[in-house]
């Protein structure tokens, strides 16, 4: 889904849609925390 957005950027800038950027930042934060969680458990 995010790769599709990167390959086909919307006509509107990301600043015009703060919720989308918030979702992307939340997704990155969750993926990083999940990676660190798995690393500590390993």
Chimera marker file (.cmm) of the C-alpha trace (Angstrom):
<marker_set name="trace">
<marker id="1" x="0.000" y="0.000" z="0.000" r="1" g="1" b="0" radius="0.5"/>
<marker id="2" x="2.782" y="2.427" z="0.923" r="1" g="1" b="0" radius="0.5"/>
<marker id="3" x="4.882" y="1.315" z="-2.056" r="1" g="1" b="0" radius="0.5"/>
<marker id="4" x="1.927" y="2.025" z="-4.312" r="1" g="1" b="0" radius="0.5"/>
<marker id="5" x="1.706" y="5.520" z="-2.840" r="1" g="1" b="0" radius="0.5"/>
<marker id="6" x="5.418" y="6.034" z="-3.418" r="1" g="1" b="0" radius="0.5"/>
<marker id="7" x="5.257" y="4.808" z="-7.005" r="1" g="1" b="0" radius="0.5"/>
<marker id="8" x="2.060" y="6.748" z="-7.759" r="1" g="1" b="0" radius="0.5"/>
<marker id="9" x="2.177" y="9.903" z="-5.622" r="1" g="1" b="0" radius="0.5"/>
<marker id="10" x="-1.155" y="11.672" z="-5.194" r="1" g="1" b="0" radius="0.5"/>
<marker id="11" x="-1.757" y="14.969" z="-6.925" r="1" g="1" b="0" radius="0.5"/>
<marker id="12" x="-2.098" y="16.675" z="-3.556" r="1" g="1" b="0" radius="0.5"/>
<marker id="13" x="1.072" y="17.274" z="-1.519" r="1" g="1" b="0" radius="0.5"/>
<marker id="14" x="1.501" y="15.296" z="1.679" r="1" g="1" b="0" radius="0.5"/>
<marker id="15" x="1.172" y="18.497" z="3.688" r="1" g="1" b="0" radius="0.5"/>
<marker id="16" x="-2.410" y="18.831" z="2.487" r="1" g="1" b="0" radius="0.5"/>
<marker id="17" x="-3.205" y="15.476" z="4.128" r="1" g="1" b="0" radius="0.5"/>
<marker id="18" x="-1.706" y="15.479" z="7.648" r="1" g="1" b="0" radius="0.5"/>
<marker id="19" x="-3.543" y="12.284" z="8.578" r="1" g="1" b="0" radius="0.5"/>
<marker id="20" x="-1.721" y="10.356" z="5.839" r="1" g="1" b="0" radius="0.5"/>
<marker id="21" x="1.687" y="11.503" z="7.039" r="1" g="1" b="0" radius="0.5"/>
<marker id="22" x="0.648" y="10.664" z="10.599" r="1" g="1" b="0" radius="0.5"/>
<marker id="23" x="-0.318" y="7.147" z="9.500" r="1" g="1" b="0" radius="0.5"/>
<marker id="24" x="3.026" y="6.733" z="7.725" r="1" g="1" b="0" radius="0.5"/>
<marker id="25" x="4.938" y="7.905" z="10.806" r="1" g="1" b="0" radius="0.5"/>
<marker id="26" x="2.872" y="5.617" z="13.029" r="1" g="1" b="0" radius="0.5"/>
<marker id="27" x="3.493" y="2.686" z="10.673" r="1" g="1" b="0" radius="0.5"/>
<marker id="28" x="7.256" y="3.345" z="10.712" r="1" g="1" b="0" radius="0.5"/>
<marker id="29" x="7.278" y="3.656" z="14.503" r="1" g="1" b="0" radius="0.5"/>
<marker id="30" x="5.353" y="0.411" z="14.911" r="1" g="1" b="0" radius="0.5"/>
<marker id="31" x="7.649" y="-1.456" z="12.531" r="1" g="1" b="0" radius="0.5"/>
<marker id="32" x="10.763" y="-0.162" z="14.306" r="1" g="1" b="0" radius="0.5"/>
<marker id="33" x="9.400" y="-1.029" z="17.745" r="1" g="1" b="0" radius="0.5"/>
<marker id="34" x="8.396" y="-4.481" z="16.516" r="1" g="1" b="0" radius="0.5"/>
<marker id="35" x="11.887" y="-5.059" z="15.114" r="1" g="1" b="0" radius="0.5"/>
<marker id="36" x="13.523" y="-4.018" z="18.390" r="1" g="1" b="0" radius="0.5"/>
<marker id="37" x="11.055" y="-6.195" z="20.325" r="1" g="1" b="0" radius="0.5"/>
<marker id="38" x="11.905" y="-9.237" z="18.228" r="1" g="1" b="0" radius="0.5"/>
<marker id="39" x="15.633" y="-8.513" z="18.537" r="1" g="1" b="0" radius="0.5"/>
<marker id="40" x="15.442" y="-8.336" z="22.339" r="1" g="1" b="0" radius="0.5"/>
<marker id="41" x="13.477" y="-11.590" z="22.516" r="1" g="1" b="0" radius="0.5"/>
<marker id="42" x="15.853" y="-13.444" z="20.177" r="1" g="1" b="0" radius="0.5"/>
<link id1="1" id2="2" r="1" g="1" b="0" radius="0.2"/>
<link id1="2" id2="3" r="1" g="1" b="0" radius="0.2"/>
<link id1="3" id2="4" r="1" g="1" b="0" radius="0.2"/>
<link id1="4" id2="5" r="1" g="1" b="0" radius="0.2"/>
<link id1="5" id2="6" r="1" g="1" b="0" radius="0.2"/>
<link id1="6" id2="7" r="1" g="1" b="0" radius="0.2"/>
<link id1="7" id2="8" r="1" g="1" b="0" radius="0.2"/>
<link id1="8" id2="9" r="1" g="1" b="0" radius="0.2"/>
<link id1="9" id2="10" r="1" g="1" b="0" radius="0.2"/>
<link id1="10" id2="11" r="1" g="1" b="0" radius="0.2"/>
<link id1="11" id2="12" r="1" g="1" b="0" radius="0.2"/>
<link id1="12" id2="13" r="1" g="1" b="0" radius="0.2"/>
<link id1="13" id2="14" r="1" g="1" b="0" radius="0.2"/>
<link id1="14" id2="15" r="1" g="1" b="0" radius="0.2"/>
<link id1="15" id2="16" r="1" g="1" b="0" radius="0.2"/>
<link id1="16" id2="17" r="1" g="1" b="0" radius="0.2"/>
<link id1="17" id2="18" r="1" g="1" b="0" radius="0.2"/>
<link id1="18" id2="19" r="1" g="1" b="0" radius="0.2"/>
<link id1="19" id2="20" r="1" g="1" b="0" radius="0.2"/>
<link id1="20" id2="21" r="1" g="1" b="0" radius="0.2"/>
<link id1="21" id2="22" r="1" g="1" b="0" radius="0.2"/>
<link id1="22" id2="23" r="1" g="1" b="0" radius="0.2"/>
<link id1="23" id2="24" r="1" g="1" b="0" radius="0.2"/>
<link id1="24" id2="25" r="1" g="1" b="0" radius="0.2"/>
<link id1="25" id2="26" r="1" g="1" b="0" radius="0.2"/>
<link id1="26" id2="27" r="1" g="1" b="0" radius="0.2"/>
<link id1="27" id2="28" r="1" g="1" b="0" radius="0.2"/>
<link id1="28" id2="29" r="1" g="1" b="0" radius="0.2"/>
<link id1="29" id2="30" r="1" g="1" b="0" radius="0.2"/>
<link id1="30" id2="31" r="1" g="1" b="0" radius="0.2"/>
<link id1="31" id2="32" r="1" g="1" b="0" radius="0.2"/>
<link id1="32" id2="33" r="1" g="1" b="0" radius="0.2"/>
<link id1="33" id2="34" r="1" g="1" b="0" radius="0.2"/>
<link id1="34" id2="35" r="1" g="1" b="0" radius="0.2"/>
<link id1="35" id2="36" r="1" g="1" b="0" radius="0.2"/>
<link id1="36" id2="37" r="1" g="1" b="0" radius="0.2"/>
<link id1="37" id2="38" r="1" g="1" b="0" radius="0.2"/>
<link id1="38" id2="39" r="1" g="1" b="0" radius="0.2"/>
<link id1="39" id2="40" r="1" g="1" b="0" radius="0.2"/>
<link id1="40" id2="41" r="1" g="1" b="0" radius="0.2"/>
<link id1="41" id2="42" r="1" g="1" b="0" radius="0.2"/>
</marker_set>
